[in-house]
Amino acid sequence: MDIKRNYEYLLSDLKSIKGVGLKTSNLLKRKKINSIFDLLWKLPKSYTDRSLSSKIKDLKVNEVQTITIIPQKYLFPRVRNLPNRVLCRDETGEIDCVFFNSYEGYIRKILPIGKEVTISGKIKYFRNKYQLTNPKYISEDSSIIKQKHNNYSLTEGISEKVYNKIIFQIIKNLPQIDEWHSKDILKNFGNIGWNDSIKKLHKPENIGKFKENFYQRLAFDEIFSTFLVNSEIRKKIKKVKKTKKKFDVKKQGEIISKLDFSLTSDQTKTLNEINKDLCSDNKMFRLLQGDVGSGKTIVALLSAFNTISSDFQVAVMAPTEILARQHFLLAKKIYPKNIKIELLSGKSSYKDKKKILNKLIKKEIDIIFGTHALFQKKVEFKKLGLIIIDEQHKFGVSQRKKLSDKAGKDCDVLLMTATPIPRTLTMTIYGDMDLSIIREKPNNRKPVKTYSKIESKIEDIIKFIKKEIQLGNQIFWVCPLIEESKKIDHSSAIKKSEYLKKIFPNEVYLLHGKTTIEVKEEILNKFLRNEFKILVSTTIIEVGIDFPNANVIIIENANKFGLSQLHQLRGRVGRGNKESSCILMFKSNLSENAKKRINILKDSNDGFKISEEDMKLRGFGDILGFKQSGIKNFKLADPIHNHNLFILAEKEIKRIENEKEDIGRFKPLIKLYDRADIINDIA
């Protein structure tokens, strides 16, 4: 069997397994188990030891026991619905094997009179006799029964016995795959091979042994394959030769000197990294990651200005129209008057939209702001040189690659996110991109003071709000649910807004997920213009929008949110130069975990530190909904517990890149672990 046949057996359809027909195959596919390889990661959660054999006289009731018996007599009743019985014995006593809904022919076949048979199951005692009902494990070959049997979280319609049979068959037929790792890498795992690791992974006595070399090696394969794919995408993008941007840094300096604040050292460093990319003949594909309020937008707009100075057009895409408008207004404020700036809005008339599209294709617009509508087919640019996308952490690798391809060879790509995530996650999620990070907050930003308050003390919070309103300030009030739920005891946004309207007439508006886009935009614009004081909302206000006059945020049932989400919500205030507060409300019965989360938030305003703690407490999949974003979920690897493996994989990828090593030997690895269309041409 050649290498290709070796690993391709593992990618073959489930129906190629003996005993797996269309019905079982479909049941497994519902659980996203589509190939033999997928089944390898269906790990046992525990095991039942059937290896020890007992005599009938020593049987223990209500325990799983294994016995070797000789069937003596069939007791098949002539009355319907009564069970079939088989009287069996060994040299120490008798036991009844009882079968419900089983045919006589089947029973005669599995328990032939006078033949020695090994059976295993939970023992009962009925009418002064031991009894075993519907035993699943029966064989004349005792070696099949007398072993440790894995227990699985079962797919409905498939028995444990069938699962064990399927997995046993796969492990038995596991092909010998040529090693893809170097000797130096294998030393880290005691030189264990992939095949031996898989076999050990499925041994009952190895359940939960996450620190053992076989488990670590397989976890490393997952991480490394992801990094390798990201590395290949980076290489492919860098191979694209583009026209270098040439711009006057003096003009950039003139804009910076007119800002009413100084750039932080992180902002300057990041701007230099982006400028270097723009001026190279390699295509830029960079992520600008920064904590809430760290000043990413100004860096992006300065790089956009440099691109315009090089005689190219720029497109800036934001997730919402209000955020697009906010960026548009900032650009108008800081750019020289000769820069032609436009906003493509959903509210624009058909005539205005047509006019903007015509101007774009004639290069009568230098920079355009808008939502995802900017990338519709009908929107064409004359000379697009830079795409900036704000808050798109839900863009998967494939979407980003398509975006880069669509933009054309002379167009650089800059993504921005205010979602600080731990380094191991950044390496996994954004490994196909170069990374710039802004950690510092601008000097004029005062840290938001965070307090916790028990729900029964709401009157104290109301008094505090009254004082803030008298000072001319605005308030966000965030609730987890839209409507009352009988099952979950959360306050709803609707109920809370009604309560607050009685205390603050004409000063309260409500915003939630069911609010239409038009109404949402209208309410947020009114809030921005300070036309009312309290905005009651669900979590839809968490991303990006700048309300300098809002300096208080109250978050109900704070213990129901993740740390990173609370930090994002807290980032809605403290955008101006006033003292700002975040009040976390909770019920009295807080779990230890919830107390930990609230204390971490009270002690820190550092989003990166908070995200690390969040991941330790909740697991990487739940941080800000990454599980729902098409990002690879590892089957064995874990960014918290396998941090050292992530660092090792990163180091090995850098070595391969620096030494320009041929990745041919990794093709089976890539095929097995990441069969995305994006790497078909390299695997």
Summary of the structure (lengths in Angstrom):
residues: 683
radius of gyration: 32.1
end to end distance: 19.2
largest distance: 102.9
contacts: 2130
relative contact order: 0.10
helix: 43%
strand: 19%
